Amino acid sequence: MDASILAAMDKEALKKQIENMKYQASMERWPLSKSIAAVHKMMDNIVMQSALSFKEIEIDHEVQESALGLVD
């Protein structure tokens, strides 16, 4: 960072910036292939949960229709 930028920052903002940089430096680095695989796994889980939720809604709808006598 340029010295003029550091001079303009207040002390608290500078402390937060340093803490953030320390945190980022301590983070575990993953290769891109591992990150992509993790995102795919997360998306698969979300899709599976959504599919299950829609299936439950469909079943609930059928049960309600049956209870109301709307189904032959």
C-alpha positions in Angstrom: 0.0 0.0 0.0 1.1 3.5 -0.7 2.1 5.6 2.4 -0.5 8.3 1.6 -3.2 5.7 1.8 -2.0 4.4 5.1 -1.8 7.9 6.5 -5.4 8.5 5.4 -6.7 5.4 7.1 -7.8 5.7 10.7 -6.1 3.5 13.3 -9.1 1.2 13.7 -9.6 0.6 10.0 -5.8 -0.2 9.7 -6.1 -2.7 12.6 -9.0 -4.4 10.9 -7.2 -4.6 7.6 -4.1 -6.1 9.3 -6.3 -8.7 11.2 -8.0 -9.6 7.9 -4.7 -10.0 6.1 -3.4 -12.3 8.9 -6.5 -14.4 8.7 -6.2 -14.7 5.0 -2.5 -15.6 5.3 -3.4 -18.4 7.7 -6.1 -19.9 5.5 -5.6 -23.3 4.1 -5.0 -23.1 0.3 -6.8 -25.6 -1.9 -5.9 -26.4 -5.5 -8.6 -25.3 -7.9 -9.6 -28.9 -8.7 -10.4 -29.5 -5.0 -12.4 -26.3 -4.8 -14.4 -27.2 -7.9 -15.1 -30.7 -6.5 -16.3 -29.3 -3.2 -18.7 -26.9 -5.0 -20.0 -29.8 -7.2 -20.6 -31.9 -4.1 -22.4 -29.0 -2.4 -24.6 -28.4 -5.4 -25.4 -32.1 -5.7 -26.5 -32.1 -2.1 -28.7 -29.0 -2.6 -30.3 -30.5 -5.7 -30.9 -33.8 -3.9 -32.5 -32.0 -0.9 -34.7 -29.9 -3.3 -35.7 -33.1 -5.2 -36.7 -34.7 -1.9 -38.6 -31.7 -0.8 -40.5 -31.5 -4.0 -41.3 -35.2 -3.8 -42.5 -34.7 -0.2 -44.7 -31.8 -1.3 -46.1 -34.0 -4.1 -46.9 -36.8 -1.7 -48.5 -34.4 0.8 -50.6 -32.9 -2.0 -51.8 -36.4 -3.0 -52.6 -37.3 0.7 -54.6 -34.1 1.0 -56.6 -34.8 -2.2 -57.2 -38.3 -1.0 -58.4 -37.1 2.4 -60.7 -34.6 0.8 -62.1 -37.2 -1.5 -60.8 -35.5 -4.6 -59.1 -38.6 -5.9 -61.1 -41.5 -7.4 
